[in-house]
């Protein structure tokens, strides 16, 4: 019987993305948009719960305490965009893994499988992550709504002193077609073409795009040109409003999100042997 997973997050796009991810892997996945909805669904047994922390009303810390009490056999993975704010708050509670957003779809799926099978999660290259003489190198394909969302990432990942790596970049923009299902076959063809022509090592997708049914996520994971990983991120409002982007003037929130994305790309590259030794220390976040 398929293992049952409950995804609790107030971002509907993200829960849809994760539901696609785990359904693709053969799990029975259900979603809840807030703690109250999750509590009602906890009348059923779930083998694993993917839990956000910051939600309207009852937050993830309180819900985790309830899960520990009412469903002690359920495993929990925390997935939050507010790591520093919540890490200490869950110290006395039981959970298996703490992830921050943005995140790697492959690492999340593999970690869930390890937890459900009782295997030790892999941290075999941890030392390399913090080695300033290790430079990640990879082809990155971004899939987003339009160019305004991409510009900050383009500026960041093209500049080695900012991103700490050597990357080739390509992008696909799908708005407004992504919101009209009649165009989804066309989008699949566009993405397959880019996967074949560019051969990206890593695909980075806006969660709004990745969540749009089978059109995006399945077209990537089922392609014969499937990348080594898919990273899922969310955009901040100010990126959409940027016309003349200056990386020196980006906000603290945008700066933190770009650095988190840069760190994640670095880790995924190292896990997949996409790096080289250098004699000049580089940024490692």
Helices and strands as residue ranges (DSSP letters): E 4-8, H 12-24, E 28-32, H 35-41, E 48-51, H 60-70, E 75-80, H 83-86, G 88-90, E 97-100, E 103-104, H 105-117, H 126-129, E 134-144, H 147-158, H 160-163, E 165-173, G 177-179, G 181-183, H 184-198, E 202-206, H 207-210, G 213-215, H 217-221, E 229-233, H 237-240, G 247-249, H 252-271, E 275-277
